[in-house]
Amino acid sequence: MKAITIRGIDEETDGTLRKKAAESGDSINTTILKLLRKALQLDRDKPYPEYHDMDSLAGTWSKEDRVEFEKSQEGFSQIDGDLWR
């Protein structure tokens, strides 16, 4: 991690930073980092929502399920040369 020294902080800015840090329970350093990330728009929302409603299904296939699925997909890996002329 890089370190940056900021000089010339006026009393009003210092007081506001300290108050904000105390209110959130964060250190002044963490408060400044959060404010910088927000100001630089580095904490934007994701362009699409993230869903977790099917997470419980992950990793639930048996070996037989996998073999059956792969067998059903075999035709998709073949290229029809006549279509690509």
PDB file as gemmi writes it, atoms N, CA and C in Angstrom:
CRYST1    1.000    1.000    1.000  90.00  90.00  90.00 P 1                      
ATOM      1  N   MET A   1       0.840  -1.184   0.000  1.00  0.00           N  
ATOM      2  CA  MET A   1       0.000   0.000   0.000  1.00  0.00           C  
ATOM      3  C   MET A   1       0.882   1.243   0.000  1.00  0.00           C  
ATOM      4  N   LYS A   2       0.431   2.207  -0.691  1.00  0.00           N  
ATOM      5  CA  LYS A   2       1.135   3.487  -0.758  1.00  0.00           C  
ATOM      6  C   LYS A   2       0.717   4.372   0.412  1.00  0.00           C  
ATOM      7  N   ALA A   3       1.575   5.309   0.752  1.00  0.00           N  
ATOM      8  CA  ALA A   3       1.266   6.298   1.783  1.00  0.00           C  
ATOM      9  C   ALA A   3       1.367   7.679   1.152  1.00  0.00           C  
ATOM     10  N   ILE A   4       0.443   8.548   1.509  1.00  0.00           N  
ATOM     11  CA  ILE A   4       0.423   9.913   1.004  1.00  0.00           C  
ATOM     12  C   ILE A   4       0.316  10.848   2.199  1.00  0.00           C  
ATOM     13  N   THR A   5       1.137  11.878   2.213  1.00  0.00           N  
ATOM     14  CA  THR A   5       1.060  12.903   3.254  1.00  0.00           C  
ATOM     15  C   THR A   5       0.298  14.085   2.696  1.00  0.00           C  
ATOM     16  N   ILE A   6      -0.669  14.564   3.451  1.00  0.00           N  
ATOM     17  CA  ILE A   6      -1.446  15.730   3.024  1.00  0.00           C  
ATOM     18  C   ILE A   6      -1.082  16.883   3.940  1.00  0.00           C  
ATOM     19  N   ARG A   7      -0.606  17.945   3.356  1.00  0.00           N  
ATOM     20  CA  ARG A   7      -0.205  19.122   4.131  1.00  0.00           C  
ATOM     21  C   ARG A   7      -1.234  20.236   3.952  1.00  0.00           C  
ATOM     22  N   GLY A   8      -1.261  21.134   4.868  1.00  0.00           N  
ATOM     23  CA  GLY A   8      -2.082  22.333   4.744  1.00  0.00           C  
ATOM     24  C   GLY A   8      -3.555  22.123   5.050  1.00  0.00           C  
ATOM     25  N   ILE A   9      -3.877  21.162   5.921  1.00  0.00           N  
ATOM     26  CA  ILE A   9      -5.279  20.943   6.273  1.00  0.00           C  
ATOM     27  C   ILE A   9      -5.712  22.024   7.258  1.00  0.00           C  
ATOM     28  N   ASP A  10      -6.741  22.749   6.882  1.00  0.00           N  
ATOM     29  CA  ASP A  10      -7.223  23.827   7.749  1.00  0.00           C  
ATOM     30  C   ASP A  10      -8.018  23.254   8.924  1.00  0.00           C  
ATOM     31  N   GLU A  11      -8.249  24.096   9.917  1.00  0.00           N  
ATOM     32  CA  GLU A  11      -8.916  23.672  11.148  1.00  0.00           C  
ATOM     33  C   GLU A  11     -10.324  23.130  10.902  1.00  0.00           C  
ATOM     34  N   GLU A  12     -11.066  23.780  10.011  1.00  0.00           N  
ATOM     35  CA  GLU A  12     -12.439  23.339   9.740  1.00  0.00           C  
ATOM     36  C   GLU A  12     -12.448  21.933   9.132  1.00  0.00           C  
ATOM     37  N   THR A  13     -11.549  21.678   8.161  1.00  0.00           N  
ATOM     38  CA  THR A  13     -11.466  20.364   7.530  1.00  0.00           C  
ATOM     39  C   THR A  13     -11.026  19.316   8.540  1.00  0.00           C  
ATOM     40  N   ASP A  14     -10.029  19.650   9.341  1.00  0.00           N  
ATOM     41  CA  ASP A  14      -9.536  18.724  10.360  1.00  0.00           C  
ATOM     42  C   ASP A  14     -10.657  18.372  11.347  1.00  0.00           C  
ATOM     43  N   GLY A  15     -11.359  19.376  11.819  1.00  0.00           N  
ATOM     44  CA  GLY A  15     -12.432  19.147  12.781  1.00  0.00           C  
ATOM     45  C   GLY A  15     -13.560  18.308  12.191  1.00  0.00           C  
ATOM     46  N   THR A  16     -13.910  18.591  10.952  1.00  0.00           N  
ATOM     47  CA  THR A  16     -14.983  17.845  10.293  1.00  0.00           C  
ATOM     48  C   THR A  16     -14.577  16.393  10.069  1.00  0.00           C  
ATOM     49  N   LEU A  17     -13.337  16.163   9.674  1.00  0.00           N  
ATOM     50  CA  LEU A  17     -12.843  14.793   9.484  1.00  0.00           C  
ATOM     51  C   LEU A  17     -12.865  14.020  10.798  1.00  0.00           C  
ATOM     52  N   ARG A  18     -12.396  14.673  11.865  1.00  0.00           N  
ATOM     53  CA  ARG A  18     -12.368  14.010  13.174  1.00  0.00           C  
ATOM     54  C   ARG A  18     -13.785  13.697  13.675  1.00  0.00           C  
ATOM     55  N   LYS A  19     -14.706  14.624  13.457  1.00  0.00           N  
ATOM     56  CA  LYS A  19     -16.090  14.423  13.878  1.00  0.00           C  
ATOM     57  C   LYS A  19     -16.708  13.261  13.085  1.00  0.00           C  
ATOM     58  N   LYS A  20     -16.494  13.242  11.774  1.00  0.00           N  
ATOM     59  CA  LYS A  20     -17.037  12.191  10.919  1.00  0.00           C  
ATOM     60  C   LYS A  20     -16.465  10.826  11.308  1.00  0.00           C  
ATOM     61  N   ALA A  21     -15.161  10.802  11.611  1.00  0.00           N  
ATOM     62  CA  ALA A  21     -14.522   9.547  12.023  1.00  0.00           C  
ATOM     63  C   ALA A  21     -15.103   9.057  13.350  1.00  0.00           C  
ATOM     64  N   ALA A  22     -15.300   9.956  14.273  1.00  0.00           N  
ATOM     65  CA  ALA A  22     -15.849   9.576  15.580  1.00  0.00           C  
ATOM     66  C   ALA A  22     -17.283   9.070  15.445  1.00  0.00           C  
ATOM     67  N   GLU A  23     -18.072   9.715  14.594  1.00  0.00           N  
ATOM     68  CA  GLU A  23     -19.465   9.306  14.400  1.00  0.00           C  
ATOM     69  C   GLU A  23     -19.564   7.902  13.796  1.00  0.00           C  
ATOM     70  N   SER A  24     -18.649   7.581  12.889  1.00  0.00           N  
ATOM     71  CA  SER A  24     -18.712   6.279  12.222  1.00  0.00           C  
ATOM     72  C   SER A  24     -17.946   5.195  12.978  1.00  0.00           C  
ATOM     73  N   GLY A  25     -17.120   5.625  13.930  1.00  0.00           N  
ATOM     74  CA  GLY A  25     -16.311   4.661  14.671  1.00  0.00           C  
ATOM     75  C   GLY A  25     -15.075   4.213  13.911  1.00  0.00           C  
ATOM     76  N   ASP A  26     -14.767   4.897  12.824  1.00  0.00           N  
ATOM     77  CA  ASP A  26     -13.587   4.585  12.016  1.00  0.00           C  
ATOM     78  C   ASP A  26     -12.423   5.479  12.415  1.00  0.00           C  
ATOM     79  N   SER A  27     -11.235   5.065  12.017  1.00  0.00           N  
ATOM     80  CA  SER A  27     -10.070   5.932  12.209  1.00  0.00           C  
ATOM     81  C   SER A  27     -10.153   7.091  11.215  1.00  0.00           C  
ATOM     82  N   ILE A  28      -9.367   8.103  11.451  1.00  0.00           N  
ATOM     83  CA  ILE A  28      -9.334   9.226  10.513  1.00  0.00           C  
ATOM     84  C   ILE A  28      -8.831   8.748   9.158  1.00  0.00           C  
ATOM     85  N   ASN A  29      -7.832   7.873   9.156  1.00  0.00           N  
ATOM     86  CA  ASN A  29      -7.289   7.352   7.903  1.00  0.00           C  
ATOM     87  C   ASN A  29      -8.379   6.618   7.106  1.00  0.00           C  
ATOM     88  N   THR A  30      -9.138   5.746   7.774  1.00  0.00           N  
ATOM     89  CA  THR A  30     -10.207   5.009   7.088  1.00  0.00           C  
ATOM     90  C   THR A  30     -11.268   5.970   6.574  1.00  0.00           C  
ATOM     91  N   THR A  31     -11.600   6.968   7.369  1.00  0.00           N  
ATOM     92  CA  THR A  31     -12.595   7.966   6.955  1.00  0.00           C  
ATOM     93  C   THR A  31     -12.132   8.688   5.705  1.00  0.00           C  
ATOM     94  N   ILE A  32     -10.874   9.111   5.674  1.00  0.00           N  
ATOM     95  CA  ILE A  32     -10.336   9.812   4.504  1.00  0.00           C  
ATOM     96  C   ILE A  32     -10.342   8.903   3.280  1.00  0.00           C  
ATOM     97  N   LEU A  33      -9.944   7.638   3.456  1.00  0.00           N  
ATOM     98  CA  LEU A  33      -9.940   6.698   2.328  1.00  0.00           C  
ATOM     99  C   LEU A  33     -11.352   6.503   1.773  1.00  0.00           C  
ATOM    100  N   LYS A  34     -12.337   6.355   2.659  1.00  0.00           N  
ATOM    101  CA  LYS A  34     -13.723   6.191   2.209  1.00  0.00           C  
ATOM    102  C   LYS A  34     -14.203   7.426   1.446  1.00  0.00           C  
ATOM    103  N   LEU A  35     -13.882   8.601   1.968  1.00  0.00           N  
ATOM    104  CA  LEU A  35     -14.292   9.844   1.307  1.00  0.00           C  
ATOM    105  C   LEU A  35     -13.618   9.996  -0.059  1.00  0.00           C  
ATOM    106  N   LEU A  36     -12.338   9.639  -0.138  1.00  0.00           N  
ATOM    107  CA  LEU A  36     -11.633   9.718  -1.422  1.00  0.00           C  
ATOM    108  C   LEU A  36     -12.235   8.758  -2.446  1.00  0.00           C  
ATOM    109  N   ARG A  37     -12.497   7.521  -2.030  1.00  0.00           N  
ATOM    110  CA  ARG A  37     -13.083   6.543  -2.944  1.00  0.00           C  
ATOM    111  C   ARG A  37     -14.453   7.014  -3.441  1.00  0.00           C  
ATOM    112  N   LYS A  38     -15.238   7.603  -2.531  1.00  0.00           N  
ATOM    113  CA  LYS A  38     -16.554   8.099  -2.926  1.00  0.00           C  
ATOM    114  C   LYS A  38     -16.411   9.283  -3.887  1.00  0.00           C  
ATOM    115  N   ALA A  39     -15.522  10.205  -3.581  1.00  0.00           N  
ATOM    116  CA  ALA A  39     -15.325  11.379  -4.427  1.00  0.00           C  
ATOM    117  C   ALA A  39     -14.803  11.007  -5.812  1.00  0.00           C  
ATOM    118  N   LEU A  40     -13.993   9.957  -5.874  1.00  0.00           N  
ATOM    119  CA  LEU A  40     -13.433   9.512  -7.148  1.00  0.00           C  
ATOM    120  C   LEU A  40     -14.334   8.499  -7.858  1.00  0.00           C  
ATOM    121  N   GLN A  41     -15.490   8.256  -7.299  1.00  0.00           N  
ATOM    122  CA  GLN A  41     -16.497   7.337  -7.837  1.00  0.00           C  
ATOM    123  C   GLN A  41     -15.932   5.929  -8.037  1.00  0.00           C  
ATOM    124  N   LEU A  42     -15.131   5.487  -7.085  1.00  0.00           N  
ATOM    125  CA  LEU A  42     -14.561   4.151  -7.156  1.00  0.00           C  
ATOM    126  C   LEU A  42     -15.462   3.126  -6.481  1.00  0.00           C  
ATOM    127  N   ASP A  43     -16.464   3.583  -5.750  1.00  0.00           N  
ATOM    128  CA  ASP A  43     -17.395   2.694  -5.066  1.00  0.00           C  
ATOM    129  C   ASP A  43     -18.773   2.730  -5.709  1.00  0.00           C  
ATOM    130  N   ARG A  44     -18.808   2.858  -7.042  1.00  0.00           N  
ATOM    131  CA  ARG A  44     -20.089   2.891  -7.745  1.00  0.00           C  
ATOM    132  C   ARG A  44     -20.797   1.552  -7.605  1.00  0.00           C  
ATOM    133  N   ASP A  45     -22.111   1.608  -7.742  1.00  0.00           N  
ATOM    134  CA  ASP A  45     -22.893   0.376  -7.752  1.00  0.00           C  
ATOM    135  C   ASP A  45     -22.518  -0.442  -8.975  1.00  0.00           C  
ATOM    136  N   LYS A  46     -22.706  -1.740  -8.883  1.00  0.00           N  
ATOM    137  CA  LYS A  46     -22.431  -2.614 -10.015  1.00  0.00           C  
ATOM    138  C   LYS A  46     -23.434  -2.302 -11.120  1.00  0.00           C  
ATOM    139  N   PRO A  47     -23.044  -2.492 -12.386  1.00  0.00           N  
ATOM    140  CA  PRO A  47     -23.943  -2.161 -13.493  1.00  0.00           C  
ATOM    141  C   PRO A  47     -25.159  -3.081 -13.571  1.00  0.00           C  
ATOM    142  N   TYR A  48     -25.123  -4.185 -12.875  1.00  0.00           N  
ATOM    143  CA  TYR A  48     -26.253  -5.102 -12.852  1.00  0.00           C  
ATOM    144  C   TYR A  48     -26.350  -5.693 -11.448  1.00  0.00           C  
ATOM    145  N   PRO A  49     -27.541  -6.069 -11.040  1.00  0.00           N  
ATOM    146  CA  PRO A  49     -27.695  -6.623  -9.682  1.00  0.00           C  
ATOM    147  C   PRO A  49     -27.049  -7.996  -9.559  1.00  0.00           C  
ATOM    148  N   GLU A  50     -26.634  -8.314  -8.368  1.00  0.00           N  
ATOM    149  CA  GLU A  50     -26.042  -9.620  -8.083  1.00  0.00           C  
ATOM    150  C   GLU A  50     -27.067 -10.443  -7.308  1.00  0.00           C  
ATOM    151  N   TYR A  51     -27.363 -11.614  -7.821  1.00  0.00           N  
ATOM    152  CA  TYR A  51     -28.365 -12.469  -7.201  1.00  0.00           C  
ATOM    153  C   TYR A  51     -27.696 -13.670  -6.539  1.00  0.00           C  
ATOM    154  N   HIS A  52     -28.288 -14.130  -5.461  1.00  0.00           N  
ATOM    155  CA  HIS A  52     -27.766 -15.300  -4.751  1.00  0.00           C  
ATOM    156  C   HIS A  52     -28.872 -16.323  -4.479  1.00  0.00           C  
ATOM    157  N   ASP A  53     -29.990 -16.203  -5.202  1.00  0.00           N  
ATOM    158  CA  ASP A  53     -31.125 -17.070  -4.920  1.00  0.00           C  
ATOM    159  C   ASP A  53     -30.914 -18.519  -5.355  1.00  0.00           C  
ATOM    160  N   MET A  54     -29.895 -18.788  -6.159  1.00  0.00           N  
ATOM    161  CA  MET A  54     -29.646 -20.164  -6.592  1.00  0.00           C  
ATOM    162  C   MET A  54     -28.320 -20.703  -6.052  1.00  0.00           C  
ATOM    163  N   ASP A  55     -27.725 -19.994  -5.106  1.00  0.00           N  
ATOM    164  CA  ASP A  55     -26.435 -20.409  -4.550  1.00  0.00           C  
ATOM    165  C   ASP A  55     -26.482 -21.804  -3.941  1.00  0.00           C  
ATOM    166  N   SER A  56     -27.632 -22.156  -3.376  1.00  0.00           N  
ATOM    167  CA  SER A  56     -27.734 -23.465  -2.716  1.00  0.00           C  
ATOM    168  C   SER A  56     -27.631 -24.625  -3.696  1.00  0.00           C  
ATOM    169  N   LEU A  57     -27.800 -24.353  -4.979  1.00  0.00           N  
ATOM    170  CA  LEU A  57     -27.719 -25.414  -5.995  1.00  0.00           C  
ATOM    171  C   LEU A  57     -26.284 -25.678  -6.450  1.00  0.00           C  
ATOM    172  N   ALA A  58     -25.391 -24.761  -6.190  1.00  0.00           N  
ATOM    173  CA  ALA A  58     -24.012 -24.904  -6.645  1.00  0.00           C  
ATOM    174  C   ALA A  58     -23.368 -26.130  -6.018  1.00  0.00           C  
ATOM    175  N   GLY A  59     -22.777 -26.957  -6.855  1.00  0.00           N  
ATOM    176  CA  GLY A  59     -22.064 -28.126  -6.371  1.00  0.00           C  
ATOM    177  C   GLY A  59     -22.950 -29.281  -5.958  1.00  0.00           C  
ATOM    178  N   THR A  60     -24.211 -29.289  -6.405  1.00  0.00           N  
ATOM    179  CA  THR A  60     -25.126 -30.337  -5.963  1.00  0.00           C  
ATOM    180  C   THR A  60     -25.288 -31.473  -6.966  1.00  0.00           C  
ATOM    181  N   TRP A  61     -24.678 -31.341  -8.154  1.00  0.00           N  
ATOM    182  CA  TRP A  61     -24.812 -32.409  -9.139  1.00  0.00           C  
ATOM    183  C   TRP A  61     -24.006 -33.627  -8.713  1.00  0.00           C  
ATOM    184  N   SER A  62     -24.563 -34.778  -8.993  1.00  0.00           N  
ATOM    185  CA  SER A  62     -23.822 -36.020  -8.777  1.00  0.00           C  
ATOM    186  C   SER A  62     -22.951 -36.281 -10.009  1.00  0.00           C  
ATOM    187  N   LYS A  63     -22.083 -37.267  -9.920  1.00  0.00           N  
ATOM    188  CA  LYS A  63     -21.246 -37.625 -11.068  1.00  0.00           C  
ATOM    189  C   LYS A  63     -22.129 -38.053 -12.239  1.00  0.00           C  
ATOM    190  N   GLU A  64     -23.194 -38.766 -11.945  1.00  0.00           N  
ATOM    191  CA  GLU A  64     -24.117 -39.209 -12.989  1.00  0.00           C  
ATOM    192  C   GLU A  64     -24.800 -38.022 -13.666  1.00  0.00           C  
ATOM    193  N   ASP A  65     -25.179 -37.009 -12.870  1.00  0.00           N  
ATOM    194  CA  ASP A  65     -25.788 -35.798 -13.435  1.00  0.00           C  
ATOM    195  C   ASP A  65     -24.829 -35.122 -14.405  1.00  0.00           C  
ATOM    196  N   ARG A  66     -23.567 -35.013 -14.003  1.00  0.00           N  
ATOM    197  CA  ARG A  66     -22.569 -34.367 -14.855  1.00  0.00           C  
ATOM    198  C   ARG A  66     -22.387 -35.133 -16.156  1.00  0.00           C  
ATOM    199  N   VAL A  67     -22.265 -36.448 -16.059  1.00  0.00           N  
ATOM    200  CA  VAL A  67     -22.080 -37.277 -17.257  1.00  0.00           C  
ATOM    201  C   VAL A  67     -23.281 -37.130 -18.185  1.00  0.00           C  
ATOM    202  N   GLU A  68     -24.479 -37.155 -17.626  1.00  0.00           N  
ATOM    203  CA  GLU A  68     -25.693 -37.014 -18.440  1.00  0.00           C  
ATOM    204  C   GLU A  68     -25.732 -35.657 -19.129  1.00  0.00           C  
ATOM    205  N   PHE A  69     -25.386 -34.604 -18.405  1.00  0.00           N  
ATOM    206  CA  PHE A  69     -25.385 -33.259 -18.989  1.00  0.00           C  
ATOM    207  C   PHE A  69     -24.360 -33.161 -20.110  1.00  0.00           C  
ATOM    208  N   GLU A  70     -23.144 -33.616 -19.864  1.00  0.00           N  
ATOM    209  CA  GLU A  70     -22.104 -33.539 -20.887  1.00  0.00           C  
ATOM    210  C   GLU A  70     -22.489 -34.332 -22.129  1.00  0.00           C  
ATOM    211  N   LYS A  71     -23.126 -35.461 -21.948  1.00  0.00           N  
ATOM    212  CA  LYS A  71     -23.569 -36.267 -23.083  1.00  0.00           C  
ATOM    213  C   LYS A  71     -24.615 -35.510 -23.903  1.00  0.00           C  
ATOM    214  N   SER A  72     -25.515 -34.808 -23.212  1.00  0.00           N  
ATOM    215  CA  SER A  72     -26.563 -34.055 -23.915  1.00  0.00           C  
ATOM    216  C   SER A  72     -26.004 -32.848 -24.667  1.00  0.00           C  
ATOM    217  N   GLN A  73     -24.780 -32.421 -24.328  1.00  0.00           N  
ATOM    218  CA  GLN A  73     -24.176 -31.247 -24.953  1.00  0.00           C  
ATOM    219  C   GLN A  73     -23.183 -31.587 -26.059  1.00  0.00           C  
ATOM    220  N   GLU A  74     -22.940 -32.869 -26.302  1.00  0.00           N  
ATOM    221  CA  GLU A  74     -21.919 -33.276 -27.267  1.00  0.00           C  
ATOM    222  C   GLU A  74     -22.125 -32.668 -28.647  1.00  0.00           C  
ATOM    223  N   GLY A  75     -23.325 -32.603 -29.115  1.00  0.00           N  
ATOM    224  CA  GLY A  75     -23.597 -32.087 -30.453  1.00  0.00           C  
ATOM    225  C   GLY A  75     -23.205 -30.631 -30.642  1.00  0.00           C  
ATOM    226  N   PHE A  76     -23.128 -29.874 -29.569  1.00  0.00           N  
ATOM    227  CA  PHE A  76     -22.796 -28.454 -29.679  1.00  0.00           C  
ATOM    228  C   PHE A  76     -21.322 -28.203 -29.969  1.00  0.00           C  
ATOM    229  N   SER A  77     -20.485 -29.185 -29.745  1.00  0.00           N  
ATOM    230  CA  SER A  77     -19.053 -28.986 -29.992  1.00  0.00           C  
ATOM    231  C   SER A  77     -18.648 -29.354 -31.418  1.00  0.00           C  
ATOM    232  N   GLN A  78     -19.566 -29.874 -32.194  1.00  0.00           N  
ATOM    233  CA  GLN A  78     -19.286 -30.253 -33.580  1.00  0.00           C  
ATOM    234  C   GLN A  78     -19.593 -29.081 -34.498  1.00  0.00           C  
ATOM    235  N   ILE A  79     -18.712 -28.854 -35.453  1.00  0.00           N  
ATOM    236  CA  ILE A  79     -18.872 -27.757 -36.388  1.00  0.00           C  
ATOM    237  C   ILE A  79     -19.393 -28.313 -37.705  1.00  0.00           C  
ATOM    238  N   ASP A  80     -20.453 -27.688 -38.201  1.00  0.00           N  
ATOM    239  CA  ASP A  80     -21.010 -28.077 -39.487  1.00  0.00           C  
ATOM    240  C   ASP A  80     -20.281 -27.277 -40.557  1.00  0.00           C  
ATOM    241  N   GLY A  81     -19.357 -27.965 -41.260  1.00  0.00           N  
ATOM    242  CA  GLY A  81     -18.528 -27.302 -42.263  1.00  0.00           C  
ATOM    243  C   GLY A  81     -19.319 -26.654 -43.370  1.00  0.00           C  
ATOM    244  N   ASP A  82     -20.458 -27.227 -43.746  1.00  0.00           N  
ATOM    245  CA  ASP A  82     -21.277 -26.644 -44.833  1.00  0.00           C  
ATOM    246  C   ASP A  82     -21.835 -25.266 -44.469  1.00  0.00           C  
ATOM    247  N   LEU A  83     -22.046 -25.037 -43.175  1.00  0.00           N  
ATOM    248  CA  LEU A  83     -22.577 -23.733 -42.760  1.00  0.00           C  
ATOM    249  C   LEU A  83     -21.513 -22.632 -42.803  1.00  0.00           C  
ATOM    250  N   TRP A  84     -20.232 -23.008 -42.875  1.00  0.00           N  
ATOM    251  CA  TRP A  84     -19.156 -22.028 -42.793  1.00  0.00           C  
ATOM    252  C   TRP A  84     -18.421 -21.853 -44.122  1.00  0.00           C  
ATOM    253  N   ARG A  85     -19.056 -22.168 -45.194  1.00  0.00           N  
ATOM    254  CA  ARG A  85     -18.437 -21.987 -46.521  1.00  0.00           C  
ATOM    255  C   ARG A  85     -18.757 -20.664 -47.092  1.00  0.00           C  
TER     256      ARG A  85                                                      
END                                                                             
